[in-house]
Amino acid sequence: MSTDKDQFNISIVGHCTPDSFALRSAIAGFLPNARTEVINDESELTRRLGEFDLHLLNRVMEGRFHTESALEFIETHHEHHKGLMLISNFPESREQSVKVGGAPGFGKRSMRSDEARDALYSALGINQTTN
């Protein structure tokens, strides 16, 4: 499927190494030209917030962050960047993320599903056409 834009920049934030690898693989399946980068440091993330089209945040962020809570980070930064998406297996956390300004996300267990694809495409503004 071609997209409206050849390449997207997506950061994978606060995820452990195995989950980061799995997310990169899943994203590549939906967006073969996407560039992904893992960020596990808050100062780097806030400094580079605008360099990415989308940030995929772990519910409990691992790494060097002022808070482990992605919900808190989204609530604080959503006015500066609309592409903050919570990745969590807990639907109630994903709902709360949207309430505080995040883009609708998906669970890690469903990262290769139509739901994940649709969430990524929607957040990136990709128009889908049905076959």
Buried (B, 14 or more C-beta within 10 A) or exposed (E): EEBEEEEBBBBBBBBEEEBBEBBBEBBEEBBEEBEBBBBBBBEBBBEBBEEBBBBBBBBBBBBEBEEBBBBBBBBBBBEEBEBBBBBBEEEEBBEBBBEBBBBBBBBBEBBBEEBBBBBBBBBBEBEEEEE
